[in-house]
Amino acid sequence: MLNKQDKKYISDTFDQKFDEKFDEKFDKKFDEKFDEKMAELRTKLNSDMFNYMDPFLQEIRALREETTIQFHRVSGHTDQLENHEERIDSLEKKLAIN
């Protein structure tokens, strides 16, 4: 029959070895699962963010293109107006209109 010391020794030894093995395996599995879940979450978050932002980015791109087109049109008109100013000035001088 086991006495108190034997029971305590068995209990302490079993608990210590069990705790060491359990902690080691649990920590390793937990770390692996945690890293895996975080990678999945990061991928989903990036995907959701890009899906949400895509329409805005397309609109910004369209506005930039439109602004560029408008700038070229205005630039062309400015050149044309300057040309008209020169022609009007020369006509006024020839006709002596002031």
N, CA and C of each residue as an Amber inpcrd file, in Angstrom:
protein
   294
   0.8440000  -1.1840000   0.0000000   0.0000000   0.0000000   0.0000000
   0.8870000   1.2440000   0.0000000   0.3700000   2.2900000  -0.6490000
   1.1380000   3.5280000  -0.7620000   0.9170000   4.4040000   0.4640000
   2.0070000   4.9430000   0.9290000   1.8750000   5.8600000   2.0610000
   1.7390000   7.2910000   1.5200000   1.6560000   8.2320000   2.4170000
   1.4500000   9.6300000   2.0370000   2.6230000  10.1730000   1.2230000
   3.8310000   9.7780000   1.6160000   5.0100000  10.2520000   0.8900000
   5.0200000   9.7180000  -0.5350000   4.6550000   8.4650000  -0.7140000
   4.6110000   7.8670000  -2.0440000   3.5710000   8.5850000  -2.9120000
   2.4280000   8.7890000  -2.3330000   1.3500000   9.4820000  -3.0630000
   1.7840000  10.8970000  -3.4520000   2.4430000  11.5740000  -2.5200000
   2.9000000  12.9330000  -2.8050000   3.9650000  12.9100000  -3.9040000
   4.8910000  11.9860000  -3.8400000   5.9410000  11.8670000  -4.8600000
   5.3220000  11.5900000  -6.2380000   4.3920000  10.6350000  -6.2910000
   3.7340000  10.2950000  -7.5630000   2.9510000  11.5010000  -8.0780000
   2.2420000  12.1170000  -7.1710000   1.4420000  13.2800000  -7.5660000
   2.3220000  14.4130000  -8.0740000   3.3650000  14.7400000  -7.3500000
   4.2690000  15.8210000  -7.7570000   4.9490000  15.5000000  -9.0840000
   5.4330000  14.2840000  -9.2180000   6.1420000  13.8710000 -10.4310000
   5.1950000  13.9000000 -11.6280000   4.0150000  13.3100000 -11.4540000
   3.0450000  13.2790000 -12.5500000   2.6210000  14.6940000 -12.9410000
   2.2900000  15.5040000 -11.9500000   1.8510000  16.8740000 -12.2240000
   2.9340000  17.6680000 -12.9380000   4.1580000  17.5440000 -12.4890000
   5.2560000  18.3000000 -13.0810000   5.4870000  17.8810000 -14.5300000
   5.5690000  16.5820000 -14.7760000   5.8070000  16.1010000 -16.1350000
   4.6200000  16.4220000 -17.0370000   3.4210000  16.2480000 -16.5060000
   2.2270000  16.5550000 -17.2970000   2.1920000  18.0370000 -17.6480000
   2.4550000  18.8590000 -16.6600000   2.4370000  20.3110000 -16.8970000
   3.4750000  20.7080000 -17.9340000   4.6860000  20.1360000 -17.8460000
   5.7290000  20.4730000 -18.8100000   5.3190000  20.0770000 -20.2200000
   4.8310000  18.8520000 -20.3710000   4.4340000  18.3780000 -21.7050000
   3.2330000  19.1670000 -22.2180000   2.2690000  19.3610000 -21.3250000
   1.0660000  20.0800000 -21.7360000   1.4100000  21.5060000 -22.1520000
   2.1790000  22.2050000 -21.3370000   2.5500000  23.5870000 -21.6450000
   3.3020000  23.6740000 -22.9580000   4.2430000  22.7670000 -23.1590000
   5.0520000  22.7870000 -24.3750000   4.1860000  22.5650000 -25.6170000
   3.3410000  21.5380000 -25.5580000   2.4870000  21.2400000 -26.7180000
   1.4250000  22.3170000 -26.9050000   0.8370000  22.7560000 -25.7900000
  -0.2070000  23.7730000 -25.8850000   0.3550000  25.0690000 -26.4570000
   1.5000000  25.5110000 -25.9610000   2.1110000  26.7510000 -26.4430000
   2.4160000  26.6670000 -27.9400000   2.9770000  25.5600000 -28.3580000
   3.3380000  25.3940000 -29.7610000   2.0880000  25.4050000 -30.6400000
   1.0720000  24.6250000 -30.2450000  -0.1660000  24.5830000 -31.0370000
  -0.8690000  25.9360000 -31.0270000  -0.8910000  26.5680000 -29.8640000
  -1.5420000  27.8740000 -29.7610000  -0.8560000  28.8890000 -30.6760000
   0.4710000  28.9160000 -30.6340000   1.2250000  29.8500000 -31.4800000
   0.9490000  29.5920000 -32.9540000   0.9520000  28.3280000 -33.3520000
   0.6930000  27.9980000 -34.7550000  -0.7110000  28.4290000 -35.1690000
  -1.6990000  28.0960000 -34.3510000  -3.0820000  28.4620000 -34.6700000
  -3.2600000  29.9790000 -34.6770000  -2.6560000  30.6320000 -33.7110000
  -2.7700000  32.0830000 -33.6260000  -2.1770000  32.7340000 -34.8810000
  -0.9720000  32.3060000 -35.2640000  -0.3380000  32.8580000 -36.4660000
  -1.1830000  32.5950000 -37.7080000  -1.7380000  31.4060000 -37.7910000
  -2.5810000  31.0440000 -38.9380000  -3.8300000  31.9280000 -39.0010000
  -4.4850000  32.0860000 -37.8700000  -5.7100000  32.9060000 -37.8270000
  -5.3980000  34.3720000 -38.1120000  -4.2840000  34.8610000 -37.5960000
  -3.9100000  36.2540000 -37.8550000  -3.6120000  36.4730000 -39.3390000
  -2.9700000  35.5110000 -39.9780000  -2.6900000  35.6250000 -41.4080000
  -3.9900000  35.6500000 -42.1970000  -4.9350000  34.7870000 -41.8250000
  -6.2430000  34.7720000 -42.4930000  -6.9590000  36.1070000 -42.3010000
  -6.9360000  36.6110000 -41.0860000  -7.5970000  37.8720000 -40.7710000
  -6.9590000  39.0270000 -41.5420000  -5.6300000  39.0470000 -41.6090000
  -4.9150000  40.0870000 -42.3350000  -5.2790000  40.0550000 -43.8180000
  -5.3340000  38.8510000 -44.3930000  -5.6900000  38.7040000 -45.8030000
  -7.1150000  39.1830000 -46.0440000  -8.0380000  38.7850000 -45.1790000
  -9.4400000  39.1960000 -45.3440000  -9.5850000  40.7060000 -45.1710000
  -8.8910000  41.2590000 -44.1950000  -8.9610000  42.7010000 -43.9580000
  -8.4400000  43.4700000 -45.1690000  -7.3070000  43.0450000 -45.7080000
  -6.7570000  43.7070000 -46.8960000  -7.7230000  43.6080000 -48.0620000
  -8.2920000  42.4380000 -48.2590000  -9.2300000  42.2300000 -49.3540000
 -10.4630000  43.1230000 -49.1890000 -11.0160000  43.1320000 -47.9770000
 -12.1930000  43.9650000 -47.7160000 -11.8760000  45.4420000 -47.9120000
 -10.7010000  45.8550000 -47.4460000 -10.3190000  47.2580000 -47.5620000
 -10.1910000  47.6550000 -49.0430000  -9.5290000  46.8120000 -49.8290000
  -9.3670000  47.1430000 -51.2420000 -10.7020000  47.1230000 -51.9720000
 -11.5760000  46.1880000 -51.6250000 -12.9040000  46.1540000 -52.2400000
 -13.6960000  47.4100000 -51.8910000 -13.5390000  47.9130000 -50.6780000
 -14.2430000  49.1070000 -50.2450000 -13.6760000  50.3550000 -50.9220000
 -12.3450000  50.3990000 -51.0440000 -11.6820000  51.5830000 -51.5760000
 -11.7020000  51.6550000 -53.1100000 -11.8690000  50.5380000 -53.7810000
 -11.7650000  50.4910000 -55.2360000 -12.6820000  51.4960000 -55.9380000
 -13.9780000  51.5850000 -55.5940000 -14.8240000  52.5760000 -56.2740000
 -14.3350000  54.0140000 -56.0820000 -13.8370000  54.3280000 -54.8970000
 -13.3280000  55.6790000 -54.6510000 -12.1010000  55.9650000 -55.5100000
 -11.2190000  54.9870000 -55.5770000 -10.0100000  55.1750000 -56.3740000
 -10.3360000  55.3220000 -57.8570000 -11.3190000  54.5690000 -58.3300000
 -11.7380000  54.6970000 -59.7280000 -12.3170000  56.0880000 -59.9830000
 -13.0870000  56.5920000 -59.0470000 -13.6710000  57.9270000 -59.1980000
 -12.5760000  58.9950000 -59.2070000 -11.6080000  58.8540000 -58.3350000
 -10.4960000  59.8100000 -58.3060000  -9.7310000  59.7730000 -59.6170000
  -9.4990000  58.5770000 -60.1280000  -8.7860000  58.4400000 -61.4000000
  -9.5750000  59.1270000 -62.5200000 -10.8870000  58.9270000 -62.5520000
 -11.7200000  59.5540000 -63.5790000 -11.6850000  61.0810000 -63.4530000
 -11.7380000  61.5860000 -62.2230000 -11.6830000  63.0330000 -62.0110000
 -10.3450000  63.6170000 -62.4640000  -9.2730000  62.8990000 -62.2140000
  -7.9600000  63.3740000 -62.6570000  -7.8940000  63.4350000 -64.1740000
  -8.4060000  62.4060000 -64.8230000  -8.3980000  62.4020000 -66.2910000
  -9.2330000  63.5580000 -66.8320000 -10.3860000  63.7820000 -66.2210000
 -11.2590000  64.8680000 -66.6560000 -10.5710000  66.2200000 -66.4410000
  -9.9070000  66.3790000 -65.3070000  -9.1920000  67.6240000 -65.0170000
  -8.0900000  67.8550000 -66.0370000  -7.3800000  66.8040000 -66.3930000
  -6.3100000  66.9260000 -67.3920000  -6.8880000  67.3690000 -68.7300000
  -7.9910000  66.7700000 -69.1240000  -8.6380000  67.1370000 -70.3900000
  -9.0850000  68.5920000 -70.3470000  -9.7210000  69.0010000 -69.2320000
 -10.1820000  70.3830000 -69.0990000  -9.0000000  71.3570000 -69.1350000
  -7.9000000  70.9970000 -68.5050000  -6.7230000  71.8470000 -68.5010000
  -6.2200000  72.0720000 -69.9230000  -6.1760000  71.0150000 -70.7090000
  -5.7070000  71.1530000 -72.0920000  -6.6620000  72.0290000 -72.9150000
  -7.9510000  71.8800000 -72.6580000  -8.9220000  72.7230000 -73.3820000
  -8.7340000  74.1940000 -73.0260000  -8.6060000  74.4840000 -71.7310000
  -8.4310000  75.8660000 -71.2850000  -7.1180000  76.4160000 -71.8130000
  -6.0910000  75.6080000 -71.7830000  -4.7940000  76.0350000 -72.2940000
  -4.8900000  76.4060000 -73.7680000  -5.6060000  75.5970000 -74.5230000
  -5.8020000  75.8970000 -75.9480000  -6.5750000  77.1900000 -76.1490000
  -7.5930000  77.4270000 -75.3260000  -8.3720000  78.6620000 -75.4290000
  -7.5250000  79.8730000 -75.0740000  -6.6730000  79.7320000 -74.0750000
  -5.8120000  80.8390000 -73.6690000  -4.8990000  81.2420000 -74.8180000
  -4.2820000  80.2530000 -75.4530000  -3.4190000  80.5370000 -76.6050000
  -4.2110000  81.2350000 -77.7080000  -5.4150000  80.7530000 -77.9360000
  -6.2530000  81.3280000 -78.9940000  -6.6420000  82.7700000 -78.6420000
  -6.9710000  83.0310000 -77.3710000  -7.3280000  84.3880000 -76.9490000
  -6.1410000  85.3430000 -77.0740000  -4.9650000  84.8590000 -76.7240000
  -3.7850000  85.7090000 -76.8700000  -3.5520000  86.0500000 -78.3400000
  -3.7490000  85.0860000 -79.1930000  -3.6020000  85.3160000 -80.6310000
  -4.6260000  86.3610000 -81.1070000  -5.8570000  86.2560000 -80.6240000
  -6.8910000  87.2330000 -81.0090000  -6.5230000  88.6230000 -80.4990000
  -5.9940000  88.7100000 -79.2740000  -5.5930000  90.0050000 -78.7250000
  -4.5400000  90.6620000 -79.6110000  -3.5690000  89.8900000 -80.0290000
  -2.5220000  90.4260000 -80.9060000  -3.1250000  90.9060000 -82.2290000
  -4.0260000  90.1290000 -82.7780000  -4.6380000  90.5030000 -84.0580000
  -5.5080000  91.7510000 -83.9110000  -6.2560000  91.8280000 -82.8040000
  -7.1030000  93.0100000 -82.5760000  -6.2340000  94.2520000 -82.4020000
  -5.1570000  94.1260000 -81.6270000  -4.2390000  95.2630000 -81.4370000
  -3.6710000  95.7290000 -82.7730000  -3.2500000  94.7880000 -83.6070000
  -2.6690000  95.1970000 -84.8900000  -3.7210000  95.8400000 -85.7830000
  -4.9590000  95.3150000 -85.7630000  -6.0320000  95.9360000 -86.5560000
  -6.3530000  97.3550000 -86.0510000  -6.4040000  97.5170000 -84.7270000
  -6.6870000  98.8280000 -84.1570000  -5.6080000  99.8360000 -84.5440000
  -4.3750000  99.3960000 -84.5470000  -3.2850000 100.3020000 -84.9310000
  -3.4050000 100.6950000 -86.3920000  -3.7300000  99.7190000 -87.2540000
  -3.8540000 100.0090000 -88.6640000  -5.0190000 100.9500000 -88.9550000
  -6.0900000 100.7590000 -88.1940000  -7.2730000 101.6010000 -88.4180000
  -7.2450000 102.8500000 -87.5480000  -6.2740000 102.9640000 -86.7180000
  -6.1060000 104.1030000 -85.8080000  -7.2990000 104.2460000 -84.8740000
  -7.7180000 103.1100000 -84.3240000  -8.8110000 103.1200000 -83.3340000
  -8.1790000 102.9480000 -81.9580000  -8.5070000 103.8740000 -81.0660000
  -7.9850000 103.7870000 -79.6970000  -9.0800000 103.9350000 -78.7130000
